Amino acid sequence: MNPKIGTKLETVKREGVDVVFALDVSTSMLAEDIAPNRLEKSKQLVRQIINTLAGDRIGIIGYAGSAFPQVPITTDFSSARLFLSGMNTNMVSSQGTAMTQAIEMAETYYNDIEQKNRVLFLISDGEDHQGDYASIAAQATKKGIKIYTIGVGTTAGARIPLKRGGCITILQER
């Protein structure tokens, strides 16, 4: 029989995709024109995409008036789902839709120089209010990043309910 025990280090080339999700967490994402609201529906969508991935790396960015890293690029899908579930509109003090900052931050997530498959899902209910997103997106495309935008909300828009102290206040219609 002659069993042998030992270890062997082997370098394996990863063939997966680096996927970054940039999720709008501005107050307007609380609008309930899509049940339960735009933000929760967006998080459900991201979870569904994560559940279909295998052998890939993912990262998550939150943005409103500015962008912030939520989950650095990782293969740990469980922790990414955990951080995703905790994302809310109180995470950013400044309101807006800073897509340009989200795209620029996503570029820093792709740290594997040899990785050719780079995808950014930009999820929002609105338009960019800060910067020239078209030129920033073009620069990202030149770096090999495929950008897919996902719009969340209806064309009719909806009022944004703000719940404070048990009372609901309608902020505005978007």
C-alpha positions in Angstrom: 0.0 0.0 0.0 2.8 2.4 0.8 0.8 5.5 1.8 2.7 8.9 1.8 1.9 12.1 3.5 3.2 15.5 2.5 2.3 18.9 1.1 2.8 20.5 -2.2 2.4 24.1 -3.1 1.0 24.7 -6.6 0.2 28.0 -8.3 -3.2 27.9 -9.9 -4.3 30.5 -12.4 -7.7 31.9 -11.6 -10.1 32.1 -14.5 -12.9 33.9 -12.8 -14.3 37.4 -13.1 -13.7 40.4 -10.8 -17.2 41.9 -10.2 -17.7 45.1 -8.3 -21.1 46.4 -7.3 -21.6 50.1 -6.8 -24.8 50.6 -4.9 -26.6 54.0 -4.6 -27.5 54.5 -0.9 -29.0 58.0 -1.3 -32.3 58.9 0.4 -34.2 58.6 -2.8 -33.5 54.9 -2.8 -36.2 54.7 0.0 -39.0 55.4 -2.5 -41.5 52.7 -2.5 -42.5 52.6 -6.2 -40.8 49.2 -6.3 -41.6 46.9 -3.3 -40.4 46.9 -0.7 -38.3 50.0 -1.7 -35.6 50.7 -4.3 -32.7 50.1 -2.0 -34.0 46.7 -0.7 -34.9 45.6 -4.3 -31.3 46.6 -5.4 -29.8 44.6 -2.5 -32.0 41.6 -3.5 -30.7 41.9 -7.1 -27.1 42.0 -6.0 -27.6 38.9 -3.7 -29.1 37.1 -6.7 -26.1 37.9 -8.9 -23.7 36.9 -6.1 -25.5 33.5 -5.8 -24.8 32.7 -9.4 -21.1 33.4 -9.2 -18.4 30.8 -8.7 -14.6 31.1 -8.8 -15.0 34.9 -9.0 -14.1 37.8 -6.8 -16.5 40.5 -5.7 -16.4 43.9 -4.1 -19.0 46.4 -3.0 -19.0 50.2 -3.0 -21.7 52.4 -1.6 -22.3 55.9 -2.8 -24.5 58.9 -2.5 -22.9 62.4 -2.3 -19.6 60.5 -2.1 -18.4 57.0 -2.6 -17.0 54.7 0.1 -15.6 51.2 0.1 -18.0 48.7 1.7 -16.3 45.3 0.8 -12.9 45.2 -0.8 -12.4 42.7 -3.6 -12.7 39.2 -2.1 -13.7 35.6 -2.7 -15.6 35.6 0.7 -19.2 35.8 -0.6 -20.6 35.2 2.9 -19.1 38.3 4.4 -20.0 40.3 1.3 -23.6 39.3 1.7 -23.4 40.3 5.4 -22.1 43.7 4.6 -24.5 44.1 1.8 -27.5 43.4 4.1 -26.3 46.2 6.5 -26.1 48.9 3.8 -28.6 51.8 4.3 -29.2 55.4 3.6 -27.6 56.6 6.8 -24.2 55.4 5.8 -23.4 58.7 4.0 -23.9 62.2 5.4 -24.0 64.0 2.1 -26.8 63.3 -0.4 -26.5 63.1 -4.2 -25.6 60.5 -6.7 -21.8 60.6 -7.2 -21.5 58.0 -9.9 -18.1 59.4 -11.0 -16.6 58.8 -7.6 -18.1 55.2 -7.6 -16.5 54.4 -11.0 -13.1 55.9 -9.9 -13.2 53.9 -6.7 -14.1 50.7 -8.6 -11.0 51.1 -10.7 -8.9 50.7 -7.5 -10.6 47.4 -6.7 -9.2 45.6 -9.7 -5.8 44.8 -8.2 -4.9 41.7 -10.3 -2.9 43.1 -13.3 -3.3 39.8 -15.3 -7.1 39.7 -14.7 -8.8 40.5 -18.0 -12.4 40.0 -16.9 -13.5 43.1 -15.0 -17.1 44.0 -14.5 -18.8 46.9 -12.7 -22.5 47.0 -11.9 -23.6 50.5 -11.3 -26.9 50.5 -9.5 -28.9 53.7 -9.0 -32.3 55.3 -9.3 -31.0 58.6 -10.6 -28.6 60.6 -12.7 -25.1 61.7 -11.8 -25.2 65.0 -10.1 -21.5 65.5 -9.7 -18.9 65.3 -12.4 -18.5 64.1 -16.0 -19.5 60.4 -15.6 -19.2 59.8 -19.4 -15.5 60.6 -19.6 -14.8 58.7 -16.4 -16.7 55.7 -17.7 -14.7 55.9 -21.0 -11.5 55.9 -19.1 -12.6 52.8 -17.1 -13.6 51.1 -20.4 -10.1 51.7 -21.7 -8.7 49.9 -18.7 -10.8 46.9 -19.6 -13.7 47.4 -17.2 -17.1 46.5 -18.5 -19.7 48.8 -16.9 -23.4 47.7 -16.7 -25.9 50.2 -15.3 -29.0 49.0 -13.5 -31.8 51.6 -13.0 -34.1 51.0 -10.1 -37.5 52.7 -9.9 -40.4 53.6 -12.1 -40.6 56.4 -14.7 -43.5 57.9 -12.7 -41.4 58.2 -9.6 -42.6 58.1 -6.0 -42.6 59.9 -2.8 -39.8 59.2 -0.3 -41.1 58.2 3.1 -38.8 59.2 6.0 -39.6 57.3 9.3 -38.6 59.1 12.4 -39.8 58.5 15.9 -42.7 56.3 14.6 -44.0 59.0 12.3 -43.8 58.9 8.5 -42.9 62.1 6.7 -43.1 62.4 2.9 -39.9 64.1 1.9 -40.3 64.7 -1.8 -41.4 63.1 -5.0 -38.8 61.6 -7.3 
